[in-house]
Amino acid sequence: MTSKLAEAVQRAAERAVTQLGASWFLATVTAVNAGGTLDISTATGPVSAVRRLKNCTAVVGDVVMVAVNSSGNWIVIDATAS
């Protein structure tokens, strides 16, 4: 019984972290799209049409900082220094 409870607590904790956690990471710009979005390549694969901040001037090939909020929304902050 104790192991089932521990497993249930573990699963609930993993779901909470996945659903409620915010994070940031680095990605490479693969395309600059009209309308203020970028296509990026992340460690887990490509992501299309990520919104960027208004002052973000990243171009193809730039390494950018990407933030993901707890709702799963992505935004490119800007390019890192070269």
Beta strands, then each sheet from edge to edge (+ up, - down):
strand 1: 23-33
strand 2: 37-42
strand 3: 45-52
strand 4: 63-68
strand 5: 74-79
sheet 1: 1+ 2- 3+ 5+ 4- 1+
end
